[in-house]
Amino acid sequence: MSQTLNRKFGTIITRLIQKENLTRNETTQAFISVLNNEVTDMQQGAFLAALTSKGETKEEVAGSWEAIYDLDTTKVDISNGIKTVENSGTGMDTFKTFNISTAASIIAAGGGIPMARHGARAITSACGTVDMAEALGVDVECTVDIVAKSIETAGLGLFNGMSPHIHPKALGRILSQIYFGSTLNIAASLANPALPSIGVRGVYAREMIRPVADVMKEIGYKSAIVLHGTINSSGDNSDKGMDEASVCGITHCAGFFENNEIDEFTIDPKKLGLAAGNCNDLAPEKDIKTESKRFAALLNNQENSARKDAAILNAGLIFLAADRAASLEDGIEQAAQILESGMAFQTLEKWVAAQNTDPEKGLARLHSLVQ
């Protein structure tokens, strides 16, 4: 490793510590150095921590994404002119919930919306998107071609952001060595191999809503909703928030549709009849086995708590972003019908069978959860 490059990189870190913003190109070049492992591990960790602590600008997120997508993402084409949709959260939120985005994506796929998801194992939560998919029987270590086929045939696929099949160069190396949320939670999650044109994305802080919406518009999304959910409570959770649409308080959003201007709006679950009496109902179980059984029960329409309301609210937003609903209320109604009719669980079965090198084994695991 070049001592000169490390010194130059240290100057970038110092600027971030001093709360100075980087340009998009400067951020791209810095992330290229990280991805290529051209500077020391200490420098890499310090850079990620300093950038996160300062607070990322839209130029910095876009620059990070550009480096990751160009240098360290296996590209894939989805056939038949399918316009894929992404739904994910950044993590790093202060109120940890069960995998709402996964439930919402399965419900949306059951309604005919092709979902190309891109997630990771848990870093700052008890159970990440990839952990849950694996517990349900999905093969999360498969190639991009299998994921693409799953999207085409089952309407849903998950690219494992920590797999060398998806990001062969460096992301797995970096994410496996840090235990704090960083800019990678945003930039890397946007580096979806299928490059969806429609997305619903939760962020960990309200101040990140508009910058992420700006970035998504800049990198090619045609329609998107970016959101952060709050909690109305006088207890321990009163100052916490989630990277999902909330049934426990107001959700703040920024969205654009068919390349129009970005508009900001809020969602009040009380006005939708979805307000939760106890937000702790959304917390995950303590272990993945128990949580996966409860998750499967939800998709099998055996859960009537705040979890169900959270799932259909977030699925409703996918219908809205994908221009498959005339209003959020319409999207929620469609989501509820899919869940209650059994179509959501059928879609889950199709996904497990399609994204698998051993479909029988995967389905056996899924069915063992609902016995």
Contacts in CASP RR format, 6 or more apart in sequence:
PFRMAT RR
TARGET T0000
AUTHOR 0000-0000-0000
METHOD contacts of the structure
MODEL  1
MSQTLNRKFGTIITRLIQKENLTRNETTQAFISVLNNEVTDMQQGAFLAA
LTSKGETKEEVAGSWEAIYDLDTTKVDISNGIKTVENSGTGMDTFKTFNI
STAASIIAAGGGIPMARHGARAITSACGTVDMAEALGVDVECTVDIVAKS
IETAGLGLFNGMSPHIHPKALGRILSQIYFGSTLNIAASLANPALPSIGV
RGVYAREMIRPVADVMKEIGYKSAIVLHGTINSSGDNSDKGMDEASVCGI
THCAGFFENNEIDEFTIDPKKLGLAAGNCNDLAPEKDIKTESKRFAALLN
NQENSARKDAAILNAGLIFLAADRAASLEDGIEQAAQILESGMAFQTLEK
WVAAQNTDPEKGLARLHSLVQ
1 38 0 8 1.000
1 39 0 8 1.000
1 40 0 8 1.000
2 38 0 8 1.000
5 33 0 8 1.000
5 38 0 8 1.000
5 39 0 8 1.000
6 39 0 8 1.000
6 40 0 8 1.000
6 43 0 8 1.000
9 30 0 8 1.000
9 33 0 8 1.000
9 39 0 8 1.000
9 43 0 8 1.000
9 47 0 8 1.000
10 43 0 8 1.000
10 46 0 8 1.000
12 22 0 8 1.000
12 26 0 8 1.000
12 30 0 8 1.000
12 47 0 8 1.000
13 43 0 8 1.000
13 46 0 8 1.000
13 47 0 8 1.000
13 50 0 8 1.000
15 22 0 8 1.000
16 22 0 8 1.000
16 47 0 8 1.000
16 50 0 8 1.000
16 51 0 8 1.000
16 53 0 8 1.000
16 54 0 8 1.000
17 50 0 8 1.000
17 53 0 8 1.000
17 54 0 8 1.000
19 54 0 8 1.000
21 54 0 8 1.000
21 57 0 8 1.000
21 59 0 8 1.000
21 60 0 8 1.000
22 30 0 8 1.000
22 51 0 8 1.000
22 57 0 8 1.000
22 59 0 8 1.000
22 60 0 8 1.000
23 59 0 8 1.000
24 59 0 8 1.000
24 60 0 8 1.000
24 62 0 8 1.000
24 63 0 8 1.000
24 66 0 8 1.000
25 63 0 8 1.000
27 59 0 8 1.000
27 60 0 8 1.000
27 62 0 8 1.000
27 63 0 8 1.000
27 64 0 8 1.000
27 67 0 8 1.000
28 63 0 8 1.000
28 64 0 8 1.000
28 66 0 8 1.000
28 67 0 8 1.000
29 67 0 8 1.000
30 47 0 8 1.000
31 63 0 8 1.000
31 64 0 8 1.000
31 67 0 8 1.000
31 68 0 8 1.000
31 187 0 8 1.000
32 38 0 8 1.000
32 67 0 8 1.000
32 71 0 8 1.000
33 39 0 8 1.000
34 44 0 8 1.000
34 47 0 8 1.000
34 48 0 8 1.000
34 170 0 8 1.000
34 174 0 8 1.000
35 67 0 8 1.000
35 68 0 8 1.000
35 71 0 8 1.000
35 72 0 8 1.000
35 169 0 8 1.000
35 170 0 8 1.000
35 171 0 8 1.000
36 71 0 8 1.000
36 169 0 8 1.000
36 170 0 8 1.000
37 44 0 8 1.000
37 170 0 8 1.000
37 173 0 8 1.000
39 47 0 8 1.000
41 177 0 8 1.000
44 174 0 8 1.000
45 178 0 8 1.000
48 174 0 8 1.000
48 178 0 8 1.000
48 182 0 8 1.000
48 183 0 8 1.000
48 184 0 8 1.000
49 180 0 8 1.000
49 182 0 8 1.000
51 60 0 8 1.000
51 182 0 8 1.000
51 183 0 8 1.000
52 180 0 8 1.000
52 181 0 8 1.000
52 182 0 8 1.000
52 183 0 8 1.000
56 64 0 8 1.000
56 183 0 8 1.000
56 186 0 8 1.000
56 208 0 8 1.000
56 211 0 8 1.000
57 211 0 8 1.000
58 210 0 8 1.000
58 211 0 8 1.000
58 212 0 8 1.000
58 214 0 8 1.000
58 215 0 8 1.000
58 218 0 8 1.000
60 183 0 8 1.000
61 183 0 8 1.000
61 186 0 8 1.000
61 187 0 8 1.000
61 190 0 8 1.000
61 211 0 8 1.000
61 212 0 8 1.000
61 215 0 8 1.000
62 215 0 8 1.000
62 218 0 8 1.000
62 219 0 8 1.000
63 187 0 8 1.000
64 183 0 8 1.000
64 184 0 8 1.000
64 186 0 8 1.000
64 187 0 8 1.000
64 188 0 8 1.000
65 187 0 8 1.000
65 188 0 8 1.000
65 190 0 8 1.000
65 191 0 8 1.000
65 215 0 8 1.000
65 219 0 8 1.000
66 219 0 8 1.000
68 167 0 8 1.000
68 171 0 8 1.000
68 184 0 8 1.000
68 187 0 8 1.000
68 188 0 8 1.000
68 191 0 8 1.000
69 190 0 8 1.000
69 191 0 8 1.000
69 195 0 8 1.000
71 169 0 8 1.000
72 167 0 8 1.000
72 168 0 8 1.000
72 169 0 8 1.000
72 170 0 8 1.000
72 171 0 8 1.000
72 191 0 8 1.000
73 166 0 8 1.000
73 167 0 8 1.000
73 191 0 8 1.000
73 192 0 8 1.000
73 193 0 8 1.000
74 144 0 8 1.000
74 165 0 8 1.000
74 166 0 8 1.000
74 167 0 8 1.000
74 168 0 8 1.000
74 193 0 8 1.000
75 193 0 8 1.000
75 195 0 8 1.000
76 144 0 8 1.000
76 145 0 8 1.000
76 147 0 8 1.000
76 148 0 8 1.000
76 193 0 8 1.000
76 194 0 8 1.000
77 148 0 8 1.000
78 84 0 8 1.000
78 114 0 8 1.000
78 116 0 8 1.000
78 148 0 8 1.000
78 151 0 8 1.000
78 152 0 8 1.000
78 194 0 8 1.000
79 148 0 8 1.000
79 152 0 8 1.000
80 152 0 8 1.000
82 114 0 8 1.000
82 151 0 8 1.000
82 152 0 8 1.000
83 114 0 8 1.000
83 196 0 8 1.000
83 197 0 8 1.000
83 198 0 8 1.000
84 114 0 8 1.000
84 115 0 8 1.000
84 116 0 8 1.000
84 151 0 8 1.000
84 194 0 8 1.000
84 196 0 8 1.000
84 197 0 8 1.000
84 198 0 8 1.000
85 108 0 8 1.000
85 113 0 8 1.000
85 114 0 8 1.000
85 115 0 8 1.000
85 116 0 8 1.000
85 196 0 8 1.000
85 198 0 8 1.000
85 199 0 8 1.000
85 200 0 8 1.000
85 318 0 8 1.000
85 321 0 8 1.000
85 322 0 8 1.000
86 115 0 8 1.000
86 116 0 8 1.000
86 117 0 8 1.000
86 118 0 8 1.000
86 192 0 8 1.000
86 196 0 8 1.000
86 198 0 8 1.000
86 199 0 8 1.000
86 200 0 8 1.000
86 201 0 8 1.000
87 101 0 8 1.000
87 104 0 8 1.000
87 105 0 8 1.000
87 108 0 8 1.000
87 115 0 8 1.000
87 117 0 8 1.000
87 199 0 8 1.000
87 200 0 8 1.000
87 201 0 8 1.000
87 314 0 8 1.000
87 318 0 8 1.000
88 101 0 8 1.000
88 117 0 8 1.000
88 118 0 8 1.000
88 119 0 8 1.000
88 129 0 8 1.000
88 189 0 8 1.000
88 201 0 8 1.000
88 202 0 8 1.000
89 101 0 8 1.000
89 189 0 8 1.000
89 201 0 8 1.000
89 202 0 8 1.000
89 203 0 8 1.000
89 243 0 8 1.000
89 244 0 8 1.000
90 185 0 8 1.000
90 186 0 8 1.000
90 189 0 8 1.000
90 201 0 8 1.000
90 202 0 8 1.000
90 203 0 8 1.000
90 204 0 8 1.000
90 208 0 8 1.000
90 212 0 8 1.000
90 243 0 8 1.000
91 123 0 8 1.000
91 124 0 8 1.000
91 125 0 8 1.000
91 181 0 8 1.000
91 185 0 8 1.000
91 204 0 8 1.000
91 243 0 8 1.000
92 124 0 8 1.000
92 181 0 8 1.000
92 185 0 8 1.000
92 204 0 8 1.000
92 205 0 8 1.000
92 243 0 8 1.000
93 204 0 8 1.000
93 228 0 8 1.000
93 240 0 8 1.000
93 241 0 8 1.000
93 242 0 8 1.000
93 243 0 8 1.000
93 244 0 8 1.000
94 204 0 8 1.000
94 239 0 8 1.000
94 240 0 8 1.000
94 241 0 8 1.000
94 242 0 8 1.000
95 231 0 8 1.000
95 237 0 8 1.000
95 240 0 8 1.000
95 241 0 8 1.000
95 242 0 8 1.000
95 279 0 8 1.000
95 282 0 8 1.000
96 124 0 8 1.000
96 125 0 8 1.000
96 126 0 8 1.000
96 242 0 8 1.000
96 283 0 8 1.000
96 284 0 8 1.000
97 242 0 8 1.000
97 244 0 8 1.000
97 282 0 8 1.000
97 283 0 8 1.000
97 284 0 8 1.000
97 310 0 8 1.000
98 127 0 8 1.000
98 282 0 8 1.000
98 283 0 8 1.000
98 284 0 8 1.000
98 285 0 8 1.000
98 291 0 8 1.000
98 294 0 8 1.000
98 295 0 8 1.000
98 307 0 8 1.000
99 127 0 8 1.000
99 128 0 8 1.000
99 129 0 8 1.000
99 132 0 8 1.000
99 284 0 8 1.000
99 295 0 8 1.000
100 244 0 8 1.000
100 245 0 8 1.000
100 282 0 8 1.000
100 307 0 8 1.000
100 310 0 8 1.000
100 311 0 8 1.000
100 314 0 8 1.000
101 129 0 8 1.000
101 202 0 8 1.000
101 244 0 8 1.000
101 314 0 8 1.000
102 117 0 8 1.000
102 129 0 8 1.000
102 132 0 8 1.000
102 133 0 8 1.000
102 295 0 8 1.000
103 295 0 8 1.000
103 298 0 8 1.000
103 299 0 8 1.000
103 307 0 8 1.000
103 310 0 8 1.000
103 311 0 8 1.000
103 314 0 8 1.000
103 315 0 8 1.000
104 200 0 8 1.000
104 311 0 8 1.000
104 312 0 8 1.000
104 314 0 8 1.000
104 315 0 8 1.000
104 316 0 8 1.000
104 317 0 8 1.000
104 318 0 8 1.000
104 335 0 8 1.000
105 115 0 8 1.000
105 117 0 8 1.000
105 156 0 8 1.000
105 315 0 8 1.000
105 318 0 8 1.000
106 115 0 8 1.000
106 156 0 8 1.000
106 299 0 8 1.000
106 344 0 8 1.000
106 347 0 8 1.000
106 348 0 8 1.000
106 351 0 8 1.000
107 299 0 8 1.000
107 311 0 8 1.000
107 312 0 8 1.000
107 315 0 8 1.000
107 335 0 8 1.000
107 338 0 8 1.000
107 339 0 8 1.000
107 344 0 8 1.000
107 347 0 8 1.000
108 115 0 8 1.000
108 315 0 8 1.000
108 316 0 8 1.000
108 318 0 8 1.000
108 319 0 8 1.000
108 322 0 8 1.000
108 335 0 8 1.000
109 115 0 8 1.000
109 154 0 8 1.000
109 155 0 8 1.000
109 156 0 8 1.000
109 347 0 8 1.000
109 351 0 8 1.000
110 155 0 8 1.000
110 338 0 8 1.000
110 343 0 8 1.000
110 344 0 8 1.000
110 346 0 8 1.000
110 347 0 8 1.000
111 324 0 8 1.000
111 334 0 8 1.000
111 338 0 8 1.000
111 343 0 8 1.000
111 347 0 8 1.000
112 155 0 8 1.000
113 155 0 8 1.000
113 318 0 8 1.000
113 319 0 8 1.000
113 322 0 8 1.000
113 324 0 8 1.000
114 151 0 8 1.000
114 152 0 8 1.000
114 155 0 8 1.000
114 156 0 8 1.000
115 151 0 8 1.000
115 155 0 8 1.000
115 156 0 8 1.000
115 157 0 8 1.000
115 318 0 8 1.000
116 147 0 8 1.000
116 151 0 8 1.000
116 157 0 8 1.000
116 159 0 8 1.000
116 192 0 8 1.000
116 193 0 8 1.000
116 194 0 8 1.000
116 196 0 8 1.000
117 129 0 8 1.000
117 156 0 8 1.000
117 157 0 8 1.000
117 158 0 8 1.000
117 159 0 8 1.000
118 158 0 8 1.000
118 159 0 8 1.000
118 161 0 8 1.000
118 166 0 8 1.000
118 189 0 8 1.000
118 191 0 8 1.000
118 192 0 8 1.000
118 193 0 8 1.000
118 194 0 8 1.000
119 128 0 8 1.000
119 129 0 8 1.000
119 130 0 8 1.000
119 158 0 8 1.000
119 159 0 8 1.000
119 160 0 8 1.000
119 161 0 8 1.000
119 189 0 8 1.000
120 128 0 8 1.000
120 129 0 8 1.000
120 130 0 8 1.000
120 160 0 8 1.000
120 161 0 8 1.000
120 162 0 8 1.000
120 175 0 8 1.000
120 188 0 8 1.000
120 189 0 8 1.000
121 128 0 8 1.000
121 130 0 8 1.000
121 131 0 8 1.000
121 160 0 8 1.000
121 162 0 8 1.000
122 128 0 8 1.000
122 131 0 8 1.000
123 175 0 8 1.000
123 178 0 8 1.000
123 179 0 8 1.000
123 180 0 8 1.000
123 181 0 8 1.000
123 185 0 8 1.000
124 179 0 8 1.000
124 180 0 8 1.000
124 181 0 8 1.000
125 284 0 8 1.000
126 284 0 8 1.000
126 286 0 8 1.000
126 288 0 8 1.000
126 291 0 8 1.000
127 284 0 8 1.000
127 288 0 8 1.000
127 291 0 8 1.000
129 158 0 8 1.000
130 140 0 8 1.000
130 158 0 8 1.000
130 160 0 8 1.000
130 161 0 8 1.000
130 162 0 8 1.000
131 288 0 8 1.000
132 288 0 8 1.000
132 291 0 8 1.000
132 292 0 8 1.000
132 295 0 8 1.000
133 140 0 8 1.000
133 158 0 8 1.000
134 140 0 8 1.000
135 288 0 8 1.000
135 289 0 8 1.000
135 291 0 8 1.000
135 292 0 8 1.000
135 295 0 8 1.000
135 365 0 8 1.000
136 292 0 8 1.000
136 295 0 8 1.000
136 296 0 8 1.000
136 348 0 8 1.000
136 352 0 8 1.000
136 365 0 8 1.000
136 366 0 8 1.000
136 369 0 8 1.000
137 352 0 8 1.000
137 356 0 8 1.000
137 361 0 8 1.000
137 362 0 8 1.000
137 363 0 8 1.000
137 365 0 8 1.000
137 366 0 8 1.000
138 158 0 8 1.000
138 351 0 8 1.000
138 352 0 8 1.000
138 355 0 8 1.000
138 356 0 8 1.000
138 362 0 8 1.000
139 146 0 8 1.000
139 355 0 8 1.000
139 356 0 8 1.000
139 357 0 8 1.000
139 358 0 8 1.000
139 362 0 8 1.000
140 158 0 8 1.000
140 160 0 8 1.000
140 163 0 8 1.000
141 160 0 8 1.000
141 163 0 8 1.000
141 165 0 8 1.000
142 165 0 8 1.000
142 355 0 8 1.000
142 356 0 8 1.000
142 357 0 8 1.000
143 165 0 8 1.000
144 159 0 8 1.000
144 165 0 8 1.000
144 166 0 8 1.000
144 193 0 8 1.000
146 355 0 8 1.000
146 356 0 8 1.000
146 357 0 8 1.000
147 157 0 8 1.000
147 158 0 8 1.000
147 159 0 8 1.000
147 193 0 8 1.000
147 355 0 8 1.000
148 194 0 8 1.000
149 354 0 8 1.000
150 156 0 8 1.000
150 157 0 8 1.000
150 351 0 8 1.000
150 354 0 8 1.000
150 355 0 8 1.000
151 157 0 8 1.000
151 194 0 8 1.000
153 350 0 8 1.000
153 354 0 8 1.000
154 347 0 8 1.000
154 350 0 8 1.000
154 351 0 8 1.000
154 353 0 8 1.000
154 354 0 8 1.000
154 355 0 8 1.000
155 347 0 8 1.000
155 350 0 8 1.000
155 351 0 8 1.000
156 347 0 8 1.000
156 350 0 8 1.000
156 351 0 8 1.000
156 355 0 8 1.000
157 351 0 8 1.000
157 354 0 8 1.000
157 355 0 8 1.000
158 355 0 8 1.000
159 166 0 8 1.000
159 192 0 8 1.000
159 193 0 8 1.000
159 194 0 8 1.000
160 166 0 8 1.000
161 167 0 8 1.000
161 171 0 8 1.000
161 172 0 8 1.000
161 175 0 8 1.000
161 188 0 8 1.000
162 171 0 8 1.000
162 172 0 8 1.000
162 175 0 8 1.000
162 176 0 8 1.000
163 172 0 8 1.000
164 172 0 8 1.000
166 193 0 8 1.000
167 188 0 8 1.000
167 191 0 8 1.000
171 184 0 8 1.000
171 188 0 8 1.000
174 184 0 8 1.000
175 184 0 8 1.000
175 188 0 8 1.000
185 204 0 8 1.000
186 203 0 8 1.000
186 208 0 8 1.000
186 212 0 8 1.000
186 215 0 8 1.000
189 201 0 8 1.000
190 215 0 8 1.000
190 216 0 8 1.000
190 219 0 8 1.000
196 221 0 8 1.000
197 220 0 8 1.000
197 221 0 8 1.000
197 222 0 8 1.000
197 223 0 8 1.000
198 221 0 8 1.000
198 222 0 8 1.000
198 223 0 8 1.000
198 224 0 8 1.000
198 321 0 8 1.000
198 322 0 8 1.000
199 216 0 8 1.000
199 221 0 8 1.000
199 223 0 8 1.000
199 224 0 8 1.000
199 225 0 8 1.000
199 318 0 8 1.000
199 321 0 8 1.000
200 224 0 8 1.000
200 225 0 8 1.000
200 226 0 8 1.000
200 227 0 8 1.000
200 314 0 8 1.000
200 317 0 8 1.000
200 318 0 8 1.000
200 321 0 8 1.000
201 212 0 8 1.000
201 216 0 8 1.000
201 224 0 8 1.000
201 225 0 8 1.000
201 226 0 8 1.000
201 227 0 8 1.000
202 226 0 8 1.000
202 227 0 8 1.000
202 228 0 8 1.000
202 243 0 8 1.000
202 244 0 8 1.000
203 209 0 8 1.000
203 212 0 8 1.000
203 226 0 8 1.000
203 227 0 8 1.000
203 228 0 8 1.000
203 243 0 8 1.000
204 228 0 8 1.000
204 241 0 8 1.000
204 243 0 8 1.000
205 228 0 8 1.000
206 228 0 8 1.000
206 230 0 8 1.000
206 252 0 8 1.000
208 228 0 8 1.000
209 226 0 8 1.000
209 227 0 8 1.000
209 228 0 8 1.000
209 252 0 8 1.000
209 253 0 8 1.000
209 254 0 8 1.000
209 264 0 8 1.000
210 226 0 8 1.000
210 254 0 8 1.000
210 262 0 8 1.000
210 264 0 8 1.000
212 226 0 8 1.000
213 224 0 8 1.000
213 226 0 8 1.000
213 254 0 8 1.000
213 255 0 8 1.000
213 256 0 8 1.000
213 262 0 8 1.000
214 262 0 8 1.000
216 224 0 8 1.000
216 226 0 8 1.000
217 224 0 8 1.000
217 256 0 8 1.000
217 259 0 8 1.000
217 262 0 8 1.000
222 258 0 8 1.000
222 259 0 8 1.000
223 255 0 8 1.000
223 256 0 8 1.000
223 257 0 8 1.000
223 258 0 8 1.000
223 259 0 8 1.000
223 321 0 8 1.000
223 322 0 8 1.000
223 323 0 8 1.000
224 255 0 8 1.000
224 256 0 8 1.000
224 321 0 8 1.000
225 253 0 8 1.000
225 254 0 8 1.000
225 255 0 8 1.000
225 317 0 8 1.000
225 320 0 8 1.000
225 321 0 8 1.000
226 253 0 8 1.000
226 254 0 8 1.000
226 255 0 8 1.000
227 244 0 8 1.000
227 245 0 8 1.000
227 251 0 8 1.000
227 252 0 8 1.000
227 253 0 8 1.000
227 254 0 8 1.000
227 267 0 8 1.000
227 317 0 8 1.000
228 241 0 8 1.000
228 242 0 8 1.000
228 243 0 8 1.000
228 251 0 8 1.000
228 252 0 8 1.000
229 241 0 8 1.000
229 242 0 8 1.000
229 243 0 8 1.000
229 244 0 8 1.000
229 245 0 8 1.000
229 246 0 8 1.000
229 248 0 8 1.000
229 249 0 8 1.000
229 250 0 8 1.000
229 251 0 8 1.000
229 252 0 8 1.000
230 241 0 8 1.000
230 246 0 8 1.000
230 248 0 8 1.000
230 249 0 8 1.000
230 250 0 8 1.000
230 251 0 8 1.000
230 252 0 8 1.000
231 237 0 8 1.000
231 238 0 8 1.000
231 240 0 8 1.000
231 241 0 8 1.000
231 242 0 8 1.000
231 246 0 8 1.000
231 248 0 8 1.000
231 249 0 8 1.000
231 279 0 8 1.000
232 238 0 8 1.000
232 248 0 8 1.000
232 249 0 8 1.000
232 250 0 8 1.000
233 248 0 8 1.000
233 279 0 8 1.000
237 248 0 8 1.000
237 279 0 8 1.000
237 280 0 8 1.000
242 282 0 8 1.000
244 310 0 8 1.000
244 314 0 8 1.000
245 251 0 8 1.000
245 267 0 8 1.000
245 310 0 8 1.000
245 313 0 8 1.000
245 314 0 8 1.000
245 317 0 8 1.000
246 267 0 8 1.000
246 269 0 8 1.000
246 279 0 8 1.000
246 310 0 8 1.000
247 269 0 8 1.000
247 274 0 8 1.000
247 275 0 8 1.000
247 276 0 8 1.000
247 279 0 8 1.000
247 282 0 8 1.000
247 306 0 8 1.000
247 309 0 8 1.000
247 310 0 8 1.000
247 313 0 8 1.000
248 269 0 8 1.000
248 275 0 8 1.000
248 276 0 8 1.000
248 277 0 8 1.000
248 279 0 8 1.000
248 282 0 8 1.000
248 306 0 8 1.000
249 268 0 8 1.000
249 269 0 8 1.000
249 275 0 8 1.000
250 266 0 8 1.000
250 267 0 8 1.000
250 268 0 8 1.000
251 266 0 8 1.000
251 267 0 8 1.000
251 269 0 8 1.000
252 264 0 8 1.000
252 266 0 8 1.000
253 264 0 8 1.000
253 265 0 8 1.000
253 266 0 8 1.000
253 267 0 8 1.000
254 262 0 8 1.000
254 263 0 8 1.000
254 264 0 8 1.000
254 265 0 8 1.000
255 262 0 8 1.000
255 263 0 8 1.000
255 264 0 8 1.000
255 265 0 8 1.000
256 262 0 8 1.000
256 263 0 8 1.000
257 321 0 8 1.000
257 323 0 8 1.000
258 323 0 8 1.000
267 313 0 8 1.000
267 328 0 8 1.000
269 275 0 8 1.000
269 276 0 8 1.000
269 309 0 8 1.000
269 313 0 8 1.000
272 313 0 8 1.000
272 328 0 8 1.000
272 329 0 8 1.000
272 332 0 8 1.000
274 309 0 8 1.000
274 310 0 8 1.000
274 312 0 8 1.000
274 313 0 8 1.000
274 332 0 8 1.000
276 282 0 8 1.000
276 306 0 8 1.000
276 309 0 8 1.000
276 310 0 8 1.000
277 306 0 8 1.000
278 306 0 8 1.000
279 306 0 8 1.000
281 305 0 8 1.000
281 306 0 8 1.000
281 307 0 8 1.000
282 306 0 8 1.000
282 307 0 8 1.000
282 310 0 8 1.000
284 291 0 8 1.000
285 291 0 8 1.000
285 294 0 8 1.000
292 369 0 8 1.000
293 369 0 8 1.000
293 370 0 8 1.000
294 303 0 8 1.000
294 307 0 8 1.000
296 345 0 8 1.000
296 348 0 8 1.000
296 366 0 8 1.000
296 369 0 8 1.000
296 370 0 8 1.000
297 303 0 8 1.000
297 370 0 8 1.000
298 307 0 8 1.000
298 308 0 8 1.000
298 311 0 8 1.000
299 339 0 8 1.000
299 344 0 8 1.000
299 345 0 8 1.000
299 348 0 8 1.000
300 342 0 8 1.000
300 344 0 8 1.000
300 345 0 8 1.000
300 370 0 8 1.000
301 339 0 8 1.000
301 340 0 8 1.000
301 342 0 8 1.000
301 344 0 8 1.000
301 345 0 8 1.000
308 339 0 8 1.000
311 335 0 8 1.000
311 339 0 8 1.000
312 332 0 8 1.000
312 335 0 8 1.000
312 336 0 8 1.000
312 339 0 8 1.000
313 332 0 8 1.000
313 335 0 8 1.000
315 331 0 8 1.000
315 332 0 8 1.000
315 335 0 8 1.000
315 338 0 8 1.000
315 339 0 8 1.000
316 325 0 8 1.000
316 328 0 8 1.000
316 331 0 8 1.000
316 332 0 8 1.000
316 334 0 8 1.000
316 335 0 8 1.000
317 328 0 8 1.000
319 325 0 8 1.000
319 330 0 8 1.000
319 331 0 8 1.000
319 334 0 8 1.000
319 335 0 8 1.000
320 327 0 8 1.000
320 328 0 8 1.000
320 331 0 8 1.000
324 331 0 8 1.000
324 334 0 8 1.000
325 331 0 8 1.000
325 334 0 8 1.000
338 344 0 8 1.000
348 366 0 8 1.000
349 363 0 8 1.000
349 366 0 8 1.000
352 359 0 8 1.000
352 362 0 8 1.000
352 363 0 8 1.000
352 365 0 8 1.000
352 366 0 8 1.000
353 359 0 8 1.000
353 362 0 8 1.000
353 363 0 8 1.000
356 362 0 8 1.000
END
